[in-house]
Amino acid sequence: GVMEALSQGLRGAIIAAPGHQLYVADYAGIEARVLLWLADDQDGLDIFRQHRDIYCEMATSIYADSLGRPITKADATERQLGKATILGCGYQMGASKFVDTAAIYGVTIDEEFSKRVVDTYRAKFWRVKNLWYDTETAAVSATLDAGTPYICNGITWIKEDIFLYAVLPSGRKLAYPFPQVHQRETPWGALKNALTFMGVNPFNKQWQRQTTYGGSLVENLVQAIARDLMAEAMLRCELSEIYRTVLTIHDEIVCEAPIGTGSVMEFEQLVATNPTWADGLPVVAEGWNGARYRK
């Protein structure tokens, strides 16, 4: 209660320097956009390009059998489940885990319905599903065949010395230390190659061997690419000599500009400009300005 109130109040305590105002912009649905772009899913990207609502369209597919009509923003619960699906199922989440994810979004579903949701997502965005498996194959192949590059969806996987590298479209490299390939038994009893690497276990903060898989690797790539977009936007703001970056919060950039300079529209365009390496990625930033920070 008290801590919650204090933490809410903290935002408003951040104010622009004297004679300045804040310009703030965040990226709209950036992970969903980058994921579809990486998967080269032009149909999915067209939903964003044409300013259609991807959560409603996902919900329409989910409820096609039971409702058989388009879901609109008026269908709050159904759209909310569509949102949970788009934000939850892009990284290979299974049905039992998705029951919990849907609950976080305030929608209660049983495991049977959850399986239908997951299957519907994978059928609708089959290129994303292919991306998980192709990425895992490329990463495993690169680990087994040191020094040879394996290219998958514009990402180059290569093992050099003790690292497996994923070279991002920006040219930046993600590094997985001490990669190994182990034979693991799948839930259905088959043997398959699994990739492991050394890293910090997020639960106990210990440095230990982590097991990964296609969906998790794709999550790493998507979040890294989204970060690269934002890093370049911060540089553009700096070079504008109007907007100086003072803060970032996840997918949001906070800049300061002298009062009487700049405009929200100009700032949004500056933040959403695509680097040459992100050709065809529909990026949108939504901004505002004011003396005091707010969410």
Buried (B, 14 or more C-beta within 10 A) or exposed (E): EEEEEEEEEEEEEEBBEEEBBBBBBBBBBBBBBBBBBBBBBEEBBEBBEEEEBBBBBBBBBBBEEEEEEEBEEEBEEBBBBBBBBBBBBBBBBEBEBBBEBBEEBEBEBEEEBBBBBBEBBBEBBEBBBBBBBBBBBBBBBBBBEEEEBBEBBBBBBBBEEEBBBBBBBBEEBBEBEEBBBEEBEEEEEEEEBBBBBBBEEEEEEEEEEBEBBBBBBBBBBBBBBBBBBBBBBBEBBEEBEBBBBBEBEEBBBBBBBEEEBBEBEBBBBBBBBBBEBBEEBBBBBBBEBEEEBEE
